[in-house]
Amino acid sequence: MQTIQQPIIFIGGGNMARAIITGAINAQTLDPERVAVIDPNPDCHQHYKNPFADAQQCFSWLRTQNTDQATIVLAVKPQMLEAAVAPICSEIASLKFEPSFISILAGTTIHQLEQATNEATCVIRVMPNTPAQVGLGMSAIAPSLRSTSADIDLARELFSSIGKVIEIKEDLMNAFTALAGSGPAYIFYLAQAMQQAATKLGFDQAQASTIVAQTILGSATLMNQSDASPEALRAMVTSKGGTTHAATSSMDNQGVMQAIVQAIHAAKERGEELGKV
């Protein structure tokens, strides 16, 4: 994997931006000297080589980079989009080239992003998830009609450095967000329930944490390395009339699987609502 040569500017230096930058630098996909972060919060500046409090300072840095291309990654909260992008657009107007945009804003459509950026350049939507912090993220990219193959390749290269990437149509982005973007919370929810059960059964908190974390890690690794479906893998450890069968039957009787399906649909619907705001 080659190092991206053009400067990359992150608007927002929070946890997800930090995970992407750190992972990509560790994978030698990004050169820390060519990465800048704009964030008004000085507490996050310590994590980055080129932190800036505002767009004017950052674009002064960009003009010293001897480049005719750059990519801007939007990593702020969706409701902050217009306030974050307005000063960026003012600075772009003074450049001799048009940077491309990558957005990781949940529920924010390509059309909304193009409007916010004055429709001056290409926009690619990306939805990563928090396991990116340990290099095991799952990301989807949805390019706009104006995206070039080079733009798509850069997005794929950047997010491949922190996990796996698929390319999808934008109309699937809310569904992907419900599955993968929110997905880690479902696993943590299960882990929380398992730990509560473990402590009630007599294990101390440290033991419960170790048991549950290793069980989930091992199970996920097995599923990732196996050609068998989740249903088939479950059957392998479920003997009729045994302990696992008692547990899964209890969950079936309480409608747990259907509740999970409904929860994912609820997450997708909420993503659609956010896109209409």
Residue pairs with C-beta under 8 A, 6 or more apart in sequence:
1 27
1 28
1 29
1 157
1 160
1 161
2 29
2 157
3 28
3 29
3 30
3 31
4 29
4 30
4 31
4 34
4 154
4 157
4 158
5 31
5 34
6 34
6 67
6 69
6 70
6 71
6 154
7 34
7 35
7 36
7 62
7 65
7 67
7 70
7 71
8 30
8 34
8 35
8 36
8 70
8 71
8 72
8 73
8 158
9 35
9 36
9 37
9 38
9 58
9 62
9 70
9 71
9 72
9 73
9 99
10 17
10 20
10 21
10 35
10 36
10 37
10 38
10 72
10 73
10 75
11 38
11 72
11 73
11 74
11 75
11 76
11 84
11 85
11 88
12 37
12 38
12 39
12 74
12 75
12 76
12 80
12 84
13 37
13 38
13 39
13 41
13 44
13 45
13 47
13 48
13 51
13 75
14 39
14 44
14 75
14 76
15 130
15 133
16 75
16 104
16 128
16 130
16 132
17 37
17 73
17 75
18 44
18 47
19 128
19 130
19 132
19 133
19 137
19 162
20 73
20 75
20 104
20 128
20 132
20 158
20 159
20 162
21 30
21 35
21 37
21 47
21 48
22 47
22 133
23 132
23 133
23 135
23 137
23 161
23 162
24 30
24 158
24 161
24 162
25 31
25 32
25 35
26 135
26 161
27 135
27 161
27 162
29 157
29 158
29 160
29 161
30 158
30 161
32 48
32 49
32 50
33 49
33 50
34 65
35 48
35 49
35 50
36 48
36 50
36 51
36 52
36 58
36 61
36 62
37 44
37 45
37 48
37 50
37 51
37 52
38 52
38 53
38 54
38 55
38 58
39 45
39 51
39 52
39 53
40 53
40 54
42 53
44 51
45 51
50 58
50 61
52 58
52 61
54 87
55 87
55 88
55 90
55 91
56 87
56 91
58 91
59 91
59 94
59 95
62 70
62 95
63 95
68 96
68 97
69 97
69 99
69 100
70 97
70 99
70 100
71 99
71 100
71 101
71 102
71 151
71 154
72 88
72 99
72 100
72 101
72 102
73 101
73 102
73 103
73 104
74 81
74 84
74 85
74 101
74 102
74 103
74 104
74 105
74 113
75 104
76 84
76 105
77 105
78 105
78 106
78 107
78 108
78 274
78 277
79 277
81 105
81 108
81 112
81 113
81 116
82 116
85 116
85 117
88 117
89 117
89 118
89 120
92 98
92 99
92 120
92 121
98 120
98 121
99 121
100 121
100 122
100 123
100 124
100 147
100 151
100 154
101 113
101 117
101 121
101 122
101 123
101 124
102 123
102 124
102 125
102 126
102 155
102 158
103 113
103 123
103 124
103 125
103 126
104 125
104 126
104 127
104 128
105 113
105 125
106 127
106 177
106 181
106 271
106 274
107 174
107 177
107 270
107 271
107 272
107 273
107 274
107 275
107 277
108 125
108 274
108 275
109 125
109 170
109 275
110 123
110 125
110 142
110 144
110 170
112 275
113 123
113 125
114 123
114 144
117 123
121 146
122 143
122 144
122 146
122 147
122 148
122 151
123 144
123 146
123 147
124 141
124 142
124 143
124 144
124 147
124 151
124 152
124 155
125 141
125 142
125 143
125 144
125 170
125 173
126 139
126 140
126 141
126 142
126 155
126 159
127 139
127 140
127 173
127 176
127 177
127 180
127 181
128 137
128 138
128 139
128 159
128 162
128 163
128 181
129 137
129 138
129 139
129 180
129 181
129 183
129 184
130 137
130 184
131 137
131 138
131 163
131 184
132 139
132 159
132 162
132 163
135 161
135 162
135 163
136 163
137 159
137 162
137 163
137 164
138 163
138 164
138 180
138 183
139 159
139 162
139 163
139 164
139 165
139 166
139 180
140 165
140 166
140 167
140 168
140 172
140 173
140 176
140 180
141 152
141 155
141 156
141 159
141 165
141 166
141 167
141 168
142 167
142 168
142 169
142 170
142 172
142 173
143 151
143 152
143 155
143 167
152 167
156 165
156 167
159 165
168 176
173 271
174 268
174 271
174 272
174 275
175 268
177 267
177 268
177 271
178 264
178 265
178 266
178 267
178 268
178 271
179 264
182 264
182 267
186 260
186 263
186 264
187 216
190 216
191 212
191 213
191 216
194 208
194 212
194 215
195 205
195 208
195 209
195 212
198 207
198 208
198 211
198 212
199 205
199 208
203 211
222 233
223 230
223 233
226 233
228 236
234 248
237 244
238 244
238 245
238 248
239 245
251 257
